[in-house]
Amino acid sequence: MDEASENKNTYYELALLLKSEDDVAGIVTLVRQHGGETVSEPRTRRLALAYPINGNTEAAFVTFVFNAPKENAKKLEGDLRLRDGVIRSMIVRVPLKGGVPAPAAPAVLPERPGRPGGAGYAPAIPREPRKAPAREPLSNEALENLLKKI
């Protein structure tokens, strides 16, 4: 790519929730079809969703940086909405530091402690059930006096 066309391109970060990790290669191909060039390798992690989205309770969270012309990024956004494997997507412009994209995230997503065999799950905080304060039973006289006050 020559220097004049490089300056017309903008760096973007693409974040996706996909139904399956197998859809990542198709997304990278779609970015290339829209004149984009991946700058970083896609990072993927399986997540449990906080609430069901279109019947999905789990998703593959994928993020990577690419550069593309502005008008192609808008078209890519529309095509991502039409893909079956995409649950949610978001494209944001990445600021430049010294002519290169500023690092937005660590090279490797940190593993979060969680359930056995499930990376990305936050552990549940154990809580003890609340107990009502202990009260002495009221006598009939005390109950009648309280009712009179009301």
BELHU-V154498 format. One line per field, one symbol per residue. phi: phi as a letter, one per 30 degrees, with the letter a starting at -180 (. if undefined). Layout:
# BELHU-V154498
phi=???
This chain:
# BELHU-V154498
phi=.ddddddddcdbcccbccdbdddddddddddddcicbdcbddcbbdbdddbdchiccbaccbbacbbadeddddddeddddddddcdbbacbdcdcbiibdddcbddbdddcdadeibdjcdddddbdddcdddbddddddddddddddd
